[in-house]
Amino acid sequence: MQNRFRGRRIAVVGAAGGIGAAVADALSREGAQVYALDLRPAEAMGAGEFVPVDITSEASVAEAVTALYARSPEPVDLVNSAGIVENDVAAEDMPMETFDRVMAVNLRGVFATCKHFGRELLARGGGAIVNIASMSGNHVVNEPQRQSVYNSSKAAVSALTRSLAVEWGGRGVRVNAVSPGYVDTPLNALKRHMHDHWIEGTVVGRFARVEEIAAAVGYLLSDEAAYCCGTELLIDGGFSLR
């Protein structure tokens, strides 16, 4: 499957590290022209041409899309992998500034990128969008960490994915989501005091590797998933079964 995406142009938002970097790398190795969209490049960034973007600014998103289509009129598919989480704050103590910041990235940013990339795909006869949601959007994760805002933002991403699938699926744009469980990323590596609890709650007894999440994203982008529309792949090692 080395050439599965040859001739495809794919933008990966949040490609500076973690899941996004792994997705960018996997797609590039399978022949895609990858555009790595993020606030700034980083050492952990996967393959692809860096394109600066601030997804909390619709103007920045529109500028990035314009820049990509100035290179070529060919369609650009989209992977939305950017996301942040509040730092273990009880709901009753949550600053509204924190709420706004999480929602600005995790929901508003996803909507803005879907809107602008989706508009171009619709005008060009179709394409594929994959949003990274989370098991936390369907299975409330509140122990040992408290993350009511993150959970809510990811539930909204799942609902947005289904809604866009209904609006755009009949017009050639497939919108799907991958919902990971606990993944071995630099962000999760910082929370070592929670690792035992997370792993004990996972049926398979380990974290997911970023490459495993990237493989699910690749499937949903591929022609093999041509009948997937509004699908949400839950990749959580059985955590939500407990």
N, C-alpha and C positions, 0 to 999 in steps of 0.2 A: 504494500500500500504506500510505497514511497512517493508516488506521483498522484495520490488521490486528489490533491488540491492544486495540481499544476494549472496555471492560467487563472487561478482565483486570487482576488485581492481581498484581504481580511484585516479589519482594524481590531486590535485588542486593547481595550481601555483598562488601565490599571496594570500595565505590563512591566512596571518597574521592579516587581518582586512577587514572591509567593505563587499563587495559582496562575495569575496573569502571565508571569514570566515563563512558566512551564507551558502554558497554552501557546504563547507566541513561538517558543522553541519547537514544540511538536508540529505546529502548522507549517512552520518554515521548513522543517525536515521533510514534510510531505509535499513540498513543492509550491506552497502558497507564497505570494508576495505579501508579507506581513508588515503592517504599520503599528508600531508600539506607541500607544497614546498614554501619556501620563503628565503629571505636573513637571517632572524633571527626570532626566535619565539617572540610572543608578547602576552600581556594579552588578546587582543581581538581575538586571534587565535581560530578558531573553532575546532571541533573535528578532530582527526586524528593523525597519527604518524608524527612528524616533521622531514623533510628531508631538510637540507640546500642546497640552490642553488642560484647562481647568473646567471640569464638568459641572461645577457649581455655578458657572457663568454660561448662560445660553449663547452669548456673543462669542465666547471662546470656542464652544462646540461648533457653532456655525462656521467660524473661521477655519477650524481644522477640516471640516467636511469640504469646504470650498477649496482648500489647499490640496486635498487628495484628488478631487475631480479636476483640478487644474493640471495634474500630472497625466491623467487619462480619463476618458469618459466611461471606462468599463466599471461595472457595479462593484461596490465595496461592501462585503458582508461585515457583520459586527459581533464582537464578543464583549459583554459588559462584565468586567471582573473587579472594578474598583469598589472598595467598601471600607468602612471604619466601624469601630464599636466603642461604646462608652466604657469607661474603666471601672466596672463593678460598683455602680452607684444604685442605692435603693431608690425606688420610684418616688417615694415621698420627699427625698432629698435631691432629686434630679434638677439641676439648673436648666432652665428653658433654653439657655444658650447652647448647652450640650445637645439637647433634643434637636434644636434647629440645625446644628452642625452635622449630626448623624443623618438626619433626614435629607439635608442638602446634598450629601454625597450618595447615600444608599438608595434614595428614591427620586429626588428631583434630578440628580445627575443621570440616573438611568433613564428616566423619562425623556430628558433633553437629548441624550444621544440616540435613543430609539426614534424620537421624533425626526431629527435631522437626517440620520442615516436611513431611516425607514422611508422618508419622503423621496429620497433619491432612488432607493431600490424600487419603490412603486412606479416611479417615472420610467424606470429601465426594464420593467417587466418581471421583477421579482428578485428574490435572494433569501438569505437566512440571517436570523438574529438569535443569539444565545445569551441569556442573562444568567449570571451567577446569583442564585438566591441562597437559601440555607435550610438545613433541616430545622433550624430554630424558628422558621416561619410557619411551620406546621406542627412541630412538637415543642412545646414550651420548655426551653432550657433556662433554668433559674437556680441551679445548684451545681457547684458551689458559687458560681458567679451570678450576679444579678444583672440582667441586660434587657429590661423591658423595652427600651427604645429600639435596640438592635433587632430584637425579635419582631417588633411591629414593623420596622422598615423592611425586613426580609419577607414578611407575610404580604406586604404591599407589593413587593417585586413579583411575587408569585401571582397575585391578582392582576397586576399590570400585564404580565406575560400572557395570561389567559385572555385578557380583554383585547390586547393587540392582535393575538392570534385570530380572534373572531373577526376583528375589523379588517385585517390585512390578508388572512390566509386565502380567501377566495380571489385575491388580487395578486397572488404569487409570492407573497412574503411570509415565510414560515418563522414564527416566533416561539421559541422553546426555552426551557430553563434547566439548569443543573443545580441541585441542592445538596451541597456537601455536608458531611458531618465534621468531625474534628480532623484537621489536616496538618501534616507536619510542615508548618511554615515558620519563618522567623518570628512572626507575631505570636504564634502559639508557643514557640520555644521560650518566650519570656515569662510564661505563666507556669513555671515548673511545679509550683505548689498545688496546681489543679490537675496535673497529668494523671496521677493515680486514679482519681475519681473518674476522669474522662475515659480512660482505658478500661476500667472495671465496668463501666456502663455500656461498652461497645461489645457486641456479641463476638466479633472476630478478635478482640483483645489487642488492638493496635490502632495507631493513627493511619489515616489514608496518606498515601504518597501523592505529591502534586501531579505526578505523571498519570495517576489513575483518574484524577479529576479531568485532566487535559484530554484523556482518551474519550471520556464521556462527551466533552464539548465537541471533539472532533467528529464523533458519530452524529451528533445532532446537526452539525454543519454540512455533513456529507450527503451525497445523493442517496445513500443507503437509508437515510431517515426521511425520505421524500414524503412519507405519509404521517410524519410526526408534526402536529400542529397544536400548540398549546400544551405539549407534553412537558412534565417536570420529572426529571430523573433524580431520584433520591439515592445518593451515594454516601451512606452513613455507617456502613459496617454493622448494621442491625441495631444501632443505638436507639432508634425510635420504637423498637419492638419491646424494650424493657418496660 
